[in-house]
Amino acid sequence: MECDAIVDVKLGDADYFEKLPPGKLLIGWAHAVQDIKFTDAVLAGNHTVIAWEEMFDGGRYIFYRNREIAGEAAILQAYQYCGKMPYETNVAILGNGHTAKGALRILHGLGANVDVYGRKLESLFRKNMNEYDVLVNCVMWDTSRTDRIIYKEDLKHLKKGAMIVDVSCDPNLEIETSRPSSIDDPVYSVDGVIHYTVDNTPAMFPHTVSKVLSEEFCTMVDMLSEGTWSDMIHDAIVIDKGHILDKHITEFREARGLLVK
């Protein structure tokens, strides 16, 4: 722990913060808006966070393939618990970004009947959601919103044996009954509706993901070690020496009465 910087693909899962000297540079997926425990630890330790989820080059997210793999992997595992073959199911996908693209690729390949609902079609989805066997959530939720897209009350109106595949898996946000599960224990049921909520699905395909991440991150190693950071890296700093720079983190925490520095 004497190093200056730590690269950890999933920073929020780290169990070493109590042992970490103050003022470290942390690099990886942070999700510091909704991960309250992680952000509390970063603020307390006066650490700096370079968040991979904020890395865009010319407007394109540099790790977009990881998001596609997340959608692909979720569908491949979730259907083992669905009880039906994909080609027997009607599926609704929420979102039309990279994660949704990955899910759609697998679903189409396996013969499912799929409808895609983008951001402007939320009300239409809510009107139609009881028609689907499988509902796949791939939205990047606005954390300032206080409403939801699926409430617990909605579950009783879904088709018998329906399954929610929550690839986004934001606890206490867009799907009221979602809580993170694990690859080894991926599903649970609420009111008869199967919930698949694994929040690290790319880990099921480590060789593919390692190649994808390495190809992008290796271009930054020299810049990070030499201190010649590009604009892309600077723009991905969400917390600097224990001070929040990202307004979305500030707004989320202020709305919940949490510490803001």
Secondary structure, DSSP 8 states (H G I E B T S, - for coil): --SSEEEEEEGGG---GGG--SS-EEEEE--TTT-HHHHHHHHHTT-EEEEGGG-EETTEETTHHHHHHHHHHHHHHHGGGTSS-GGG-EEEEE--SHHHHHHHHHHHHTT-EEEEE-GGGHHHHHHHGGG-SEEEE-----TT----SB-GGGGGGS-TT-EEEESS--TTSSBTT---B-SSS-EEEETTEEEE-BS-GGGGSHHHHHHHHHHHHTTTHHHHHHT---HHHHHTEEEETTEE--HHHHHHHHHTT----
